[in-house]
């Protein structure tokens, strides 16, 4: 605390330093409390609560990490009721930015109405924590001036502000990759179930259950689609929603193909079989393309890692021998 007071006094020439310190502490405590409350309200999700009456995926259960018990959502709703009026000070006012972040959160597997509030609350908390850590680290460098300390603190706060975005990008990439890897297995199961005589709605539910252990990400999306269909949402609309949530061109193409099959009255089993064969051929071509690029990609490690070591071992003794002769 004394270090912070000295820093503020050096910037304000000692006038009103304690008042500024009190204001900063009060603002930090208020922002920390508000952000923490938004994190708590992230567990409130009316859609998942409605779907839980039909079929609740295990991965969407809200539990406490320390105790393993399911959280009481009624208390979380009570907290969210009094924090909704303060959200305008944290959330972005640009609808385009908010929609982009919301889509990223959905593709990362965060299905919650308050997820965007939680995300920006984490950005606020990260900004304060990183800035405070950098300010404490500068105590070990007394030669730094006040302006340099402020610059480093601002840089730390900026890194803390961007760290949730980087974590969200990694979560989105990992989940989309998992769903893409699981899609061939799901497509084969679709063909088998439809050819066995099951309807498309029952097939979606059955495939979702079968993939629950091996591919929980895609299983959760399929179970959500099945629940939406039973709640009255159109089949094609529910499938298009899954394509938007996953962001995969493969699923988008499958939905378009099923839509055309339903419109023109063709057999869904034959449509899925043709799409499965075409998808398998495209995956084979993609694998061959990646294999053809290996030779080009190996140029850089060969040039900078393997060849210098090889020349050092092969030519090094000869060079040392020549140097001894000339000495």
QUIJOLIN-V644705 format. One record per residue. N is the residue number from 1. OMEGA is omega in radians with two decimals (* if undefined). BURIAL is I if it has 9 or more other C-alpha atoms within 8 Angstrom, else O. Layout:
N:OMEGA:BURIAL + N:OMEGA:BURIAL
//
This chain:
1:3.13:O + 2:3.10:O + 3:3.13:O + 4:3.10:O + 5:3.12:I + 6:3.13:O + 7:3.14:I + 8:3.14:I + 9:3.12:I + 10:3.14:I + 11:-3.08:O + 12:-3.14:I + 13:3.05:O + 14:-3.10:I + 15:3.08:O + 16:-3.09:O + 17:-3.13:I + 18:3.10:O + 19:3.10:O + 20:3.12:I + 21:3.13:I + 22:3.13:O + 23:3.13:O + 24:3.12:O + 25:3.13:O + 26:3.11:O + 27:3.13:O + 28:3.12:I + 29:3.13:O + 30:3.14:O + 31:3.12:I + 32:3.11:I + 33:3.12:O + 34:3.13:I + 35:3.10:I + 36:3.10:I + 37:3.10:I + 38:3.08:I + 39:3.13:I + 40:-3.11:I + 41:3.13:I + 42:-3.10:I + 43:3.14:I + 44:-3.11:I + 45:-3.12:I + 46:-3.12:O + 47:3.11:O + 48:3.11:I + 49:3.09:O + 50:-3.13:O + 51:-3.13:I + 52:3.07:I + 53:3.12:O + 54:3.11:O + 55:-3.01:O + 56:3.08:I + 57:-3.09:I + 58:-3.07:O + 59:-3.12:O + 60:3.10:O + 61:-3.12:O + 62:-3.11:O + 63:3.08:O + 64:-3.07:I + 65:-3.07:O + 66:-3.09:O + 67:-3.10:O + 68:-3.13:O + 69:3.11:O + 70:-3.10:O + 71:3.10:O + 72:-3.06:O + 73:3.11:O + 74:3.09:O + 75:3.11:O + 76:3.07:I + 77:3.12:I + 78:3.11:O + 79:-3.11:I + 80:-3.13:I + 81:-3.09:O + 82:3.14:O + 83:-3.10:I + 84:-3.12:O + 85:-3.10:O + 86:-3.07:O + 87:-3.11:I + 88:3.13:O + 89:-3.09:O + 90:-3.06:I + 91:3.12:I + 92:3.11:O + 93:3.09:O + 94:-3.11:O + 95:-3.13:O + 96:3.12:O + 97:3.13:O + 98:3.14:I + 99:3.12:O + 100:3.12:O + 101:-3.14:I + 102:3.11:I + 103:3.08:I + 104:3.12:I + 105:3.13:I + 106:3.13:I + 107:3.06:I + 108:3.10:I + 109:3.14:I + 110:-3.14:O + 111:-3.11:I + 112:3.10:I + 113:-3.11:I + 114:-3.08:I + 115:-3.12:I + 116:3.05:I + 117:3.14:I + 118:-3.12:I + 119:-3.14:I + 120:3.02:I + 121:3.08:I + 122:3.08:I + 123:3.12:I + 124:3.12:I + 125:3.13:I + 126:3.12:I + 127:-3.13:I + 128:-3.09:I + 129:-3.13:I + 130:3.10:I + 131:3.13:I + 132:3.14:I + 133:3.13:I + 134:3.13:I + 135:3.09:I + 136:3.14:O + 137:-3.13:O + 138:3.09:I + 139:-3.13:O + 140:3.13:O + 141:-3.09:O + 142:-3.12:O + 143:-3.14:O + 144:3.08:O + 145:-3.12:O + 146:3.13:I + 147:3.09:O + 148:3.11:O + 149:3.11:I + 150:3.12:O + 151:3.12:O + 152:3.11:I + 153:3.11:I + 154:3.09:I + 155:3.08:I + 156:3.10:I + 157:3.11:I + 158:3.09:I + 159:3.09:I + 160:3.11:I + 161:-3.11:I + 162:-3.08:I + 163:3.06:I + 164:3.10:I + 165:3.12:O + 166:3.10:O + 167:3.12:O + 168:3.11:I + 169:3.11:I + 170:3.11:O + 171:3.14:I + 172:-3.13:I + 173:-3.12:I + 174:-3.10:I + 175:3.10:I + 176:3.10:I + 177:3.10:O + 178:3.13:I + 179:3.12:I + 180:3.11:I + 181:-3.13:O + 182:-3.04:I + 183:3.11:I + 184:3.10:I + 185:3.12:O + 186:-3.14:I + 187:3.08:I + 188:3.10:I + 189:3.07:I + 190:-3.12:I + 191:-3.12:I + 192:-3.10:O + 193:-3.12:I + 194:3.10:I + 195:3.08:O + 196:3.08:O + 197:3.13:O + 198:3.05:I + 199:-3.08:O + 200:-3.14:O + 201:3.12:I + 202:3.12:O + 203:3.13:I + 204:3.13:I + 205:-3.10:I + 206:3.12:O + 207:3.08:I + 208:3.12:I + 209:-3.11:I + 210:-3.09:O + 211:-3.03:I + 212:-3.10:I + 213:-3.04:O + 214:-3.11:O + 215:-3.05:I + 216:-3.12:I + 217:3.13:I + 218:3.09:I + 219:3.12:I + 220:3.12:I + 221:3.13:I + 222:3.10:I + 223:3.07:I + 224:3.08:O + 225:3.12:I + 226:3.13:I + 227:3.10:I + 228:3.12:I + 229:3.13:I + 230:3.09:O + 231:3.06:O + 232:3.11:O + 233:3.11:I + 234:-3.09:O + 235:-3.12:O + 236:3.12:I + 237:3.12:O + 238:3.11:I + 239:3.08:I + 240:3.06:I + 241:3.09:O + 242:3.11:I + 243:3.11:I + 244:-3.12:I + 245:-3.11:I + 246:-3.14:I + 247:-3.11:I + 248:3.09:I + 249:3.14:O + 250:3.13:O + 251:3.10:O + 252:3.09:I + 253:3.10:O + 254:3.13:I + 255:3.11:I + 256:3.14:O + 257:3.10:I + 258:3.10:I + 259:3.11:I + 260:3.13:O + 261:3.12:I + 262:-3.12:I + 263:-3.07:O + 264:3.06:O + 265:3.10:O + 266:-3.11:O + 267:-3.12:O + 268:3.14:I + 269:3.12:I + 270:3.12:O + 271:3.14:I + 272:3.14:I + 273:3.13:I + 274:-3.14:O + 275:3.13:I + 276:3.12:I + 277:3.11:O + 278:3.14:O + 279:3.11:O + 280:3.10:I + 281:3.14:O + 282:3.09:O + 283:3.09:O + 284:3.10:O + 285:3.10:O + 286:3.10:O + 287:3.10:O + 288:3.10:O + 289:3.10:O + 290:3.12:O + 291:3.14:O + 292:-3.13:O + 293:-3.05:O + 294:-3.13:O + 295:3.12:O + 296:-3.13:O + 297:-3.13:O + 298:-3.12:O + 299:-3.06:O + 300:3.08:O + 301:3.09:I + 302:-3.08:I + 303:-2.99:I + 304:-3.06:O + 305:-2.98:O + 306:-3.09:I + 307:3.08:I + 308:3.11:I + 309:3.13:O + 310:3.13:O + 311:3.12:I + 312:-3.13:O + 313:-3.05:O + 314:-3.03:O + 315:-3.09:O + 316:3.13:I + 317:3.13:O + 318:3.12:O + 319:3.10:O + 320:3.10:O + 321:3.12:O + 322:3.14:O + 323:3.12:O + 324:3.14:O + 325:-3.09:O + 326:3.09:O + 327:*:O
//
